[in-house]
Structures are given as C-alpha cells and as structure tokens.
Amino acid sequence: MVEHQPNNTILVTGGAGFIGSNFIPYFLHNHPGINVVNLDLLTYAGSLKNLEKVEKHPNYTFVRGDICDNVLVKYLFKEYNFNGVINFAAESHVDNSINSPRQFIKTNIEGTFNLLENARIFWKEKNYRFHHISTDEVYGSLGEDGFFTEESNYQPNSPYSASKASSDFLVRSYYHTYGMNVVTSNCSNNYGPKQHDEKLIPTIIRSAINGVKIPIYGNGKNIRDWLFVKDHCTGIDSIYHKGKAGETYLLGGNNEYDNLSIAKKICDILDNKMPNNNNSFSDQIQFVEDRLGHDFRYAIDASKVSKDLSWKANESFDSGLEKTVDWYLNKYQL
Ligand SMILES: NC(=O)c1ccc[n+]([C@@H]2O[C@H](COP(=O)([O-])OP(=O)(O)OC[C@H]3O[C@@H](n4cnc5c(N)ncnc54)[C@H](O)[C@@H]3O)[C@@H](O)[C@H]2O)c1
C-alpha cells in the first residue's frame, strides 16, 4: 500500500487532459495524505482550465513539461522523491495518429520509457508503484460477438494503438526484467465532462447545437463500449492501490453502442432540452467518408477487476450521457 508513507508524493502525467483532469480532483479529495505533482506539456489537448478547482489545493503542484525530457524528469524524481507514478500523458486521438504519427511514437513510447527508466534508477523501494494507463484499442478489432479479456492477443491496427501497445510492452518488461511494481489498465472509450472537442461525443453535441452537419464515419455501425470518465477514475484508484504487481486489468462499462445510436441518443436529449428547435437535431446527422483502418467493434469483459478488486461502474449510460450533454451546454453557454 502506498498510502501511509511519510513522504507520500506521486507523479501524475498528462493530468491536464480529459481523464487526468477528472482523476486529479477525485484523487486529492479521496486521498488527503498523498501529494500530487502533475507533469503536463499542455499540448493542444491539455488545459489548466480543467484543473481550476484544485490549482490552490495544498497537496497539488503543476509542472509544465514533456515526459520525454530526461533532464526534467530526472530533476522531478530527485526533487519530489515520488513513491508512485500514474502515467496518463499521451497523444490520444486516432485520427491525428493517421495523419501525423511521429509525435505518437515520441510521446507514447519514448515518453513512457523515460518515466520507467527514471523510476527504475531512482526507486530503491520495491513497493513503489508505476501505473500505466492504456487502452483496449491495443487488442485490435472484434467481430459481432466476443469480448476482450486480459488474455486477448495484442493486435493494434492504428499508429495510436500500436504506440500504446509498445508502451504496454515496455511497462511489462520492467516488471519481468527489473521486478518493478508495475500495473497496466486498459480501458474502453471514455465519455464525460472535459473531453477535448475533437472526440466523437463532443463533436456530436457541438455540431448539433451549432446547426451544422453531425459527421458520422462510414455507415455509423462501428461499436464502442463506453465508460463514464468518473467510473474510470474509481477503477484507476482501485488498481493503483490494490492491483497485483505485473498484472493487467481491463476496465469497461458494458455499454456497447454504435456511433449512429450515440448520435441519435444525444439528439434525443437535445430535442428534450431545446424544444424550440422545429426539427429534430437528428436531421443534421450525415455520413462522411470512413476513417482509414476503422476498427469495427471493441467490448470489454471487466470481470477480473470486478472479482479481484470489487470495482464496478456506477453510472448508467443514459444518466452519464445526460450529465455530459449538460456540461457541454454549459461550456458553450447555452
Ligand atoms: N479517452 C479515452 O477514451 C481513453 C480510453 C482508454 C485509454 N485512454 C488513455 O488514457 C490516457 C489519457 O487520455 P485522455 O483522453 O485524457 O487524453 P487527452 O488527449 O485528453 O490528454 C492527454 C494529456 O497529455 C498531455 N501530454 C501530451 N503529450 C505530453 C508529453 N509529451 N508530456 C507531457 N504531457 C503530455 C496533454 O497536454 C494532455 O493534457 C491516454 O494514455 C490514453 O491513451 C484514453
């Protein structure tokens, strides 16, 4: 357990992004004995606005910088004496990885390596934990049925998922080679407040209320398993504190929906909230040219984390989606 140590400071990377900025306030609130140093480069995907609520929290420090920067990461390990790392930092948008993969290789692979290597060099204590945040996309694509489990083969299909798969393998190797106390969690698609505008659900909401076409790839039949971001945060917390060294845990919400159904659900919510609109928002849905190499279906069997660590998702998809729509309406000040 990492909780009751005299100097109890962890490094969280990428904490100004979507999931990290939901995680940090949750974690500070639930673990008052742990200090958090957030190392984030503030790329286009990160924003300190996401962390306004904790910026003055006594247990929170923000450092702007690159996880690939060895001098900086070395300095931070020395200065703060971390006894844990949770690595969220990544280039995370599949479309960008198709158009310009180079930064994905750098941040996701080299950056993870740099963190692991500094942890290996600085940590004399075998119980210090390195938790790597990853994705179910490393397992490739499913057909109509079946689920990903911790035993599924790695079959990444995009430069994004290939870079995440590579980082997962590096993390695994630091357990097998050096005996480091690592865990990896591979999660399904997240949704909720603070997600970057480029992603599917924010794009649907924004396009709908701006009165422009709601773009849906291909025939809209690609399926994802959606997890509310706050449920992802409780899952990470459980795995960070109670997960077994060297293990992988899959997190998912058991909410399988195709992209077209998601767009229609959001339009229904908006039709109810903004009834003055004469037509249904769903009239704006338009199919656009499919993403290259678009995986058909992802679905998670989360029974290991539920059985071993008693984790379960609490938010229903309908209530989570409603909260998400409300958050974006507020952001766009409607
Ligand atoms: N969003 C999802 O649905 C999802 C699902 C499963 C797993 N994941 C994984 O969770 C993690 C977080 O995803 P997200 O959706 O919050 O991503 P995001 O793109 O919203 O945020 C990424 C954050 O990392 C920071 N960053 C990028 N490059 C950096 C670098 N070189 N050094 C330091 N900081 C850097 C960015 O500034 C940003 O704040 C990623 O590792 C991603 O692969 C995401």
The ligand as an SDF file (V2000), in Angstrom:
LIG
                    3D

 44 48  0  0  0  0  0  0  0  0999 V2000
  -10.0810    8.9840  -23.8390 N   0  0  0  0  0  0  0  0  0  0  0  0
  -10.3290    7.6870  -23.8630 C   0  0  0  0  0  0  0  0  0  0  0  0
  -11.4280    7.2590  -24.2320 O   0  0  0  0  0  0  0  0  0  0  0  0
   -9.2750    6.7050  -23.4160 C   0  0  0  0  0  0  0  0  0  0  0  0
   -9.6330    5.3580  -23.2810 C   0  0  0  0  0  0  0  0  0  0  0  0
   -8.6700    4.4710  -22.8160 C   0  0  0  0  0  0  0  0  0  0  0  0
   -7.4010    4.8980  -22.5130 C   0  0  0  0  0  0  0  0  0  0  0  0
   -7.0700    6.2020  -22.6870 N   0  0  0  0  0  0  0  0  0  0  0  0
   -5.7070    6.6100  -22.3160 C   0  0  0  0  0  0  0  0  0  0  0  0
   -5.8330    7.4830  -21.2020 O   0  0  0  0  0  0  0  0  0  0  0  0
   -4.8080    8.4660  -21.2250 C   0  0  0  0  0  0  0  0  0  0  0  0
   -5.4170    9.8510  -21.1500 C   0  0  0  0  0  0  0  0  0  0  0  0
   -6.3190   10.0210  -22.2460 O   0  0  0  0  0  0  0  0  0  0  0  0
   -7.1220   11.3870  -22.4450 P   0  0  0  0  0  0  0  0  0  0  0  0
   -8.3290   11.0680  -23.2270 O   0  0  0  0  0  0  0  0  0  0  0  0
   -7.2500   12.0990  -21.1540 O   0  0  0  0  0  0  0  0  0  0  0  0
   -6.0940   12.1700  -23.3770 O   0  0  0  0  0  0  0  0  0  0  0  0
   -6.0180   13.7190  -23.6990 P   0  0  0  0  0  0  0  0  0  0  0  0
   -5.5180   13.8150  -25.0920 O   0  0  0  0  0  0  0  0  0  0  0  0
   -7.2950   14.4040  -23.3510 O   0  0  0  0  0  0  0  0  0  0  0  0
   -4.9180   14.2670  -22.6820 O   0  0  0  0  0  0  0  0  0  0  0  0
   -3.5590   13.9680  -22.8250 C   0  0  0  0  0  0  0  0  0  0  0  0
   -2.7840   14.8970  -21.9090 C   0  0  0  0  0  0  0  0  0  0  0  0
   -1.3940   14.5500  -22.0350 O   0  0  0  0  0  0  0  0  0  0  0  0
   -0.6360   15.7530  -22.1970 C   0  0  0  0  0  0  0  0  0  0  0  0
    0.5650   15.4240  -22.9710 N   0  0  0  0  0  0  0  0  0  0  0  0
    0.6450   15.0460  -24.2710 C   0  0  0  0  0  0  0  0  0  0  0  0
    1.9280   14.8380  -24.6220 N   0  0  0  0  0  0  0  0  0  0  0  0
    2.6740   15.0600  -23.4980 C   0  0  0  0  0  0  0  0  0  0  0  0
    4.0570   14.9900  -23.2200 C   0  0  0  0  0  0  0  0  0  0  0  0
    4.9370   14.6530  -24.1670 N   0  0  0  0  0  0  0  0  0  0  0  0
    4.4740   15.2640  -21.9720 N   0  0  0  0  0  0  0  0  0  0  0  0
    3.5980   15.6120  -21.0010 C   0  0  0  0  0  0  0  0  0  0  0  0
    2.2640   15.7190  -21.2130 N   0  0  0  0  0  0  0  0  0  0  0  0
    1.8120   15.4320  -22.4550 C   0  0  0  0  0  0  0  0  0  0  0  0
   -1.5600   16.7050  -22.9370 C   0  0  0  0  0  0  0  0  0  0  0  0
   -1.1800   18.0530  -22.7730 O   0  0  0  0  0  0  0  0  0  0  0  0
   -2.9060   16.3740  -22.2880 C   0  0  0  0  0  0  0  0  0  0  0  0
   -3.1010   17.1450  -21.1310 O   0  0  0  0  0  0  0  0  0  0  0  0
   -4.0240    8.2250  -22.5070 C   0  0  0  0  0  0  0  0  0  0  0  0
   -2.8710    7.4980  -22.1810 O   0  0  0  0  0  0  0  0  0  0  0  0
   -4.9580    7.4010  -23.3720 C   0  0  0  0  0  0  0  0  0  0  0  0
   -4.2380    6.5510  -24.2250 O   0  0  0  0  0  0  0  0  0  0  0  0
   -7.9800    7.1130  -23.1250 C   0  0  0  0  0  0  0  0  0  0  0  0
  1  2  1  0
  2  3  2  0
  2  4  1  0
  4  5  1  0
  4 44  2  0
  5  6  2  0
  6  7  1  0
  7  8  2  0
  8  9  1  0
  8 44  1  0
  9 10  1  0
  9 42  1  0
 10 11  1  0
 11 12  1  0
 11 40  1  0
 12 13  1  0
 13 14  1  0
 14 15  2  0
 14 16  1  0
 14 17  1  0
 17 18  1  0
 18 19  2  0
 18 20  1  0
 18 21  1  0
 21 22  1  0
 22 23  1  0
 23 24  1  0
 23 38  1  0
 24 25  1  0
 25 26  1  0
 25 36  1  0
 26 27  1  0
 26 35  1  0
 27 28  2  0
 28 29  1  0
 29 30  1  0
 29 35  2  0
 30 31  1  0
 30 32  2  0
 32 33  1  0
 33 34  2  0
 34 35  1  0
 36 37  1  0
 36 38  1  0
 38 39  1  0
 40 41  1  0
 40 42  1  0
 42 43  1  0
M  CHG  2   8   1  16  -1
M  END
$$$$
